[in-house]
Amino acid sequence: MVNPSQEGRKSDLLLPHESIICGTLHHQQDMDTTEYVLTNDGYIAKYHAHGFEGITNLFRLLHASEIRTVELDHSEHNNLFRIPSLAFLLGLGTLYFYRPFRFGFDVWWNGCNGAFNSPTGYCYSDPLSEAISITIPISLLIAGIMYSQSRKWRLSPGTEVSIGHDSGIIKFADRMNTFRMPGIYFVAGFFFIICFTPSDYGGANWLWNLR
């Protein structure tokens, strides 16, 4: 819901006859956020500050008198999927950050210069390294599926309100995103292992040499 301090800031952008009774943040795919409000004249409206003087920032969608049904659906975490998914993102992210440092900071920074006689050119070639090389594209695919199915699998909790009217249904979803930071951590680890894995041709000092 919109807190009072937010409503106070918005009142400065409303026309003299307009006021907001309450509002909610509508989250699509747990990322995109749109704000909807209930106005003093009984309209459900989309709030959007556009900066044009003298023109309302409230885009009225539906009057309260046109509402026929209201349904509330509150979903808790589905821990059957949520806990393994979080462990997957955090575990692989940590492995991706750790793996380039396997032979210490010096090798990570300067590369191995052929010291390990690796046929791949990287500083290590063992079953774990080969498994990681296979895991990387598969992990990205799994992470993409988790993001696209997060609402269906209830990976994040939230409340959805369905408002029925004569011409259809309006749905507002207010969901917490519990995967944003683990997802960022996972993606950062992926780019780290791709960009900073040491090889016979050098290590992470390539970034320093770009100066």
N, C-alpha and C positions, 0 to 999 in steps of 0.2 A: 504494500500500500504506500501511497504518497504521504510523507510525514508533514507536520504543520509548517516546518521551516521551508520546505520545498514549496508548499502552497503559498507561503508569504512572498517568496521570491517571484512566483508566477503572477501574483496579483498586480505587480508593477507592469506586467506585459498585457493585461486584460483591458478591454474597453470599460468605460465608467459603469455601464449597466451589467457587466458580467462578473460572476464570482464562481468559484469551484467549491462544491460541497465535499467531494472525496475523489480519489483516483486510484488507479492501479497501474503497475508496470506489466506489460504483456511481453513475455519472452518467447521468441520463436527459435526452435532448435537450441534452446539454452544459451543463445548468443545475442541475437538481434533483439533490441528492446524498444518497445513503443509504449507511450503513455496515453492512457484513456482516462477520462474524468466524467463526473456527473455534475452538470451545471445547475445553477440556481433556477433556471427556467425549465428543468426537467429533461434535459437532453443528455444522452451518452455521446460524448464528443472525443475526437482525437486531438490531443494537444501537440502543436508544432509551432515553435517560435521561428518566424520567418524574417522579422526585422522591418517589415513594411508598416510605416506609421498609419494609424487610423483604420487598419484592417484587422479583423479578429484573428487570434491565434488558435481559436477553437473551431474545429471542423465537425459540425454536428452530424451524427449518423442516425440516431434513433431516439424518438421521444418515449418517455416512460409509459405513456398511455398506449403505445403500440406493442408493449411487451405482453406476450401470451403465456410463456413458461420460463421458469428459471431452474436450472439444474446445477448442482454443485458436486464435483468429483475431486476428492482429495486422495492423492496417492502417496504412500510412504515409500521409503527406500525398498527396492527389491535386492536384498543382500545376496541372494543366490547368484546374481550377475554382478552386482556392484563391487563387492569385496574382491573377487578374482580380477575384475577389470582394473581396479585401483592398484592391486598388487602387480598386475601385468605392466601397467604404465610406469610405476615407480621402480619396479625391479629391473626392467630392461633399460630404463633411463639411467639408472645407477651403473649397470653393466657397461653401457655405452660410454659413460664418463670415465669409468675405471680402466677399461681395456687398453687404451693408448699408453697408459702409464705402467704397463705390466713389467717392463724391464728398467724402470726408473726414470727419473726426470731427464737425465742426460741423453738417453736414447730417444725419449719423447721429443726433446728439443732439437737435437742434432741429427737424428736418424741413425740407422745401424751400419750404413756404409758396407754392406755385404758381409757383416760379421756372422750372420746366422745362416748364410747360404740358402736362403729361402727361394724356391722356384717362382714364387708369385711376385717377388720384389719387395714385399712387406717384411717387417722385422720378425715375424713369426708365422709359421705355417704348421698348424697342428689341428687335431679334430675339433677342438673348441673354436678355433678361429674360423674353420670352415663352416661350423654350425652357425656361428654368428653371422657370417656372410649370407647364409641362407635365411636366417631369422630376420634380418633387417627389412627386406621387401615384404615378407609375410607379416611382420609386426606393423608396418605401415598400413597394410590392407586391413588387418584386424582393428587397428585404431580408427580407421575410417568407417568401418562397419559399426563400431561402438558409438561413434558420434552420430551417424545417421539413424541409428535405432535407439538412441538414448531415451527418447520419450516412450517408445513402445515397450522397452525392457524396464522402464522405470529406474534408470540408473541415477536419476536426480529426483528428489521429492518435489511436490508442488501441488497447487490447486488449480483446477480448471472450472470456469463458470460458462455454462451454455445458456444463452438467452434466445428464446424462440420468439419470432414475430411472424407477421402474415406472409412475408416473402422468403423466409429462410431462418437461419440460425447464426448468431454471432458467438464466437468462442474467445474467451480471454484466459490465457494461461499464465500463472505466476509461479515460476519454478526457480529453485536455487540451482546454480551450476556447481556441482561438486567435482567436476572433472577439468575445470579450466586450468588450474595451477598444475595438477599432475600431467595434463596434456602438454602444457608448455614445457615442463621438465623433460618429458619424453622426447618431444621434438627437438629441444636444445641438445639432449644427449645424442640423438640421431645425427644432427649436423656436426656435433663435436667429433664423433668417431669417423665420420666421412672426411672431415677437413683436417683433422690433426692426428691421424694414425701414422706413426713413423714408418719410413721405408728406406730402401737402399739409396734413394735419391734425396733424402733429407727428412727433416722433422718439422716440428711446429715453428721453427725459426723462419720459415718462408713468409710468415705474416710480418715478422719484424723487418725482413729484408725488403718489404714493399715500401718502406718509408722513403 
